[in-house]
Amino acid sequence: MEVSRIIAELDAQISKLQQARALLAGASAPVARSGPGRPKGSKNAAAAAAPRKRKLSPEGRKRIADAMKKRWAERRRQNAKG
């Protein structure tokens, strides 16, 4: 290969890389924000506004009720002694 042809190809590659870098630098430039939080109209704004309630199964509810009854009974025993 001729040196002039190699230099021309290198210049073409450098030009392409500089264009790609300019595009990437423009895309990653920070966007001016008005304040904290999600911007209005974002796709997750509706989901964040209404948090889902947790559902407790009947078995879980019974376990909690039994544990509280046991705790109250223990407390009653301690108050009766002291």
Contacts in CASP RR format, 6 or more apart in sequence:
PFRMAT RR
TARGET T0000
AUTHOR 0000-0000-0000
METHOD contacts of the structure
MODEL  1
MEVSRIIAELDAQISKLQQARALLAGASAPVARSGPGRPKGSKNAAAAAA
PRKRKLSPEGRKRIADAMKKRWAERRRQNAKG
33 39 0 8 1.000
38 44 0 8 1.000
38 45 0 8 1.000
38 48 0 8 1.000
39 45 0 8 1.000
56 64 0 8 1.000
END
